[in-house]
């Protein structure tokens, strides 16, 4: 498909021929419905066009950077909450006569995770500064998104481990975070796509002859 012929349209679900055929059962992010949509000979007026004709692909590429920044911001915020929750749990959970948080190895590992989260936070701030200044932040947003997806999985894995059996219970917040965390390295551009974008922008690849 030639990108020059792509357009974005608003398609109301009440239009004739539009239907939801199947609601999909996801591993995580279950509060956000995902479903298969069917379009059977749907006709829409030209007034439903978003922006200019033939600019759909460009609009989509432009919004990706903001989407990836939002994903990164959401990630560090959630990681921050889960780390605080884990510290609180470990301060109360007693094993072998003392709180689990008294274990120096656990303290050090939590500090390492907090440090990574803080670096992600600062990268998100830099993206916001560039965006506010009207500058291109594709490279920074791609880096933030890549880091966010991987860091979220690390935080989810270690915090679940530190919670022990309690973290494995579906009625506890930790289990939901563990499931939800996997999407960030897939949705909005997979890790591999982010790395492909960065490699191209940074000139990392075979030299042209």
HUNORHU-V456121 format. One record per residue. N is the residue number from 1. RES is the residue in one small letter. PHI is phi in whole degrees, 0 to 359 (none if undefined). OMEGA is omega in radians with two decimals (none if undefined). BURIAL is # if it has 9 or more other ideal C-beta (glycine too) atoms within 8 Angstrom, else .. Layout:
n: <N	N>
res: <RES	RES>
phi: <PHI	PHI>
omega: <OMEGA	OMEGA>
burial: <BURIAL	BURIAL>
This chain:
n: <1	2	3	4	5	6	7	8	9	10	11	12	13	14	15	16	17	18	19	20	21	22	23	24	25	26	27	28	29	30	31	32	33	34	35	36	37	38	39	40	41	42	43	44	45	46	47	48	49	50	51	52	53	54	55	56	57	58	59	60	61	62	63	64	65	66	67	68	69	70	71	72	73	74	75	76	77	78	79	80	81	82	83	84	85	86	87	88	89	90	91	92	93	94	95	96	97	98	99	100	101	102	103	104	105	106	107	108	109	110	111	112	113	114	115	116	117	118	119	120	121	122	123	124	125	126	127	128	129	130	131	132	133	134	135	136	137	138	139	140	141	142	143	144	145	146	147	148	149	150	151	152	153	154	155	156	157	158	159	160	161	162	163	164	165	166	167	168	169	170	171	172	173	174	175	176	177	178	179	180	181	182	183	184	185	186	187	188	189	190	191	192	193	194	195	196	197	198	199	200	201	202	203	204	205	206	207	208	209>
res: <x	x	x	x	x	x	x	x	x	x	x	x	x	x	x	x	x	x	x	x	x	x	x	x	x	x	x	x	x	x	x	x	x	x	x	x	x	x	x	x	x	x	x	x	x	x	x	x	x	x	x	x	x	x	x	x	x	x	x	x	x	x	x	x	x	x	x	x	x	x	x	x	x	x	x	x	x	x	x	x	x	x	x	x	x	x	x	x	x	x	x	x	x	x	x	x	x	x	x	x	x	x	x	x	x	x	x	x	x	x	x	x	x	x	x	x	x	x	x	x	x	x	x	x	x	x	x	x	x	x	x	x	x	x	x	x	x	x	x	x	x	x	x	x	x	x	x	x	x	x	x	x	x	x	x	x	x	x	x	x	x	x	x	x	x	x	x	x	x	x	x	x	x	x	x	x	x	x	x	x	x	x	x	x	x	x	x	x	x	x	x	x	x	x	x	x	x	x	x	x	x	x	x	x	x	x	x	x	x>
phi: <none	284	300	292	256	266	224	255	229	274	238	300	290	277	295	296	99	265	210	265	271	199	276	268	265	263	295	222	50	286	286	252	293	230	214	274	250	242	237	252	54	282	244	231	286	296	292	275	292	266	71	265	295	82	255	301	295	297	300	295	294	292	286	302	294	292	299	290	294	300	297	293	297	300	297	293	294	291	299	299	297	293	295	297	296	292	300	299	295	292	288	264	283	257	221	57	84	209	298	299	294	287	288	297	298	296	302	296	292	294	296	299	294	298	297	297	296	294	298	296	302	294	295	296	299	296	300	295	297	294	298	296	275	77	260	290	232	302	297	293	294	293	296	297	295	299	296	299	298	286	292	298	292	298	298	298	294	289	290	296	298	292	279	65	299	298	290	267	275	295	274	248	300	299	295	294	299	300	290	293	296	290	292	298	274	240	288	72	112	295	309	295	292	299	292	295	298	292	298	292	292	268	69	265	171	300	286	289	282>
omega: <3.11	-3.11	-3.11	-3.10	-3.12	3.10	3.08	-3.12	2.95	3.14	3.12	-3.11	-3.14	3.13	3.11	3.13	3.11	-3.13	3.04	-3.04	-3.07	3.01	-3.05	-3.13	-3.05	3.05	-3.12	-3.10	-3.04	3.11	3.10	-3.10	3.04	-3.06	3.05	3.11	3.11	3.11	-3.08	3.13	-3.13	3.09	3.14	3.12	-3.13	3.14	3.13	3.13	3.08	3.12	-3.08	3.09	3.11	-3.12	-3.07	-3.12	3.13	3.12	-3.12	3.13	3.14	-3.11	3.14	-3.08	3.10	3.11	-3.13	3.07	3.11	3.12	-3.14	3.11	3.10	-3.13	-3.08	3.11	3.14	3.11	3.13	3.14	-3.09	3.10	3.09	3.11	-3.13	3.09	3.13	3.14	-3.10	3.08	-3.11	-3.07	-3.11	3.07	-3.12	3.02	3.12	-3.13	-3.14	-3.11	3.13	3.09	-3.06	3.14	3.11	3.11	-3.09	-3.12	3.10	3.10	3.11	3.13	3.11	3.13	3.11	3.13	3.13	3.08	3.10	3.12	-3.12	3.07	3.09	3.09	3.13	3.08	-3.14	3.10	3.13	3.12	-3.14	3.14	3.13	-3.12	3.11	3.14	-3.14	-3.11	-3.10	3.13	3.12	3.09	-3.12	-3.14	3.13	-3.14	-3.08	-3.12	-3.12	-3.13	3.14	3.10	3.10	-3.13	3.14	-3.10	-3.09	3.14	3.03	3.11	-3.12	3.10	-3.13	-3.11	3.14	-3.14	-3.11	-3.11	-3.09	-3.12	3.12	-3.03	-3.08	-3.11	3.12	3.12	3.14	3.14	-3.07	-3.01	-3.04	-3.05	-2.97	3.11	-3.12	-3.09	3.10	-3.08	-3.10	3.11	-3.10	3.09	3.12	-3.14	3.10	3.10	-3.10	3.13	3.13	-3.11	-3.10	3.10	-3.14	-3.11	3.14	3.10	3.13	-3.09	none>
burial: <.	.	.	.	.	#	#	#	.	.	#	.	.	.	#	.	#	#	.	#	.	.	.	.	.	.	.	#	.	.	.	.	.	.	#	.	.	.	.	.	.	#	.	.	.	.	.	#	#	#	.	.	.	.	#	#	#	.	#	#	.	.	.	#	#	#	#	#	#	.	#	#	#	.	#	#	.	#	#	#	.	#	#	.	#	#	#	.	#	#	.	.	#	.	.	.	.	.	#	#	#	.	.	.	.	#	#	.	#	#	.	.	#	#	.	#	#	.	#	#	#	.	#	#	.	#	#	#	.	#	#	.	.	.	.	.	#	#	#	#	#	#	#	#	#	#	#	#	#	#	#	#	#	#	#	#	#	#	#	#	.	#	#	.	.	#	#	#	#	.	.	#	.	#	#	#	#	#	#	#	#	#	#	#	#	.	.	.	#	.	#	.	.	#	#	.	#	#	#	#	#	.	.	.	.	.	.	.	.>
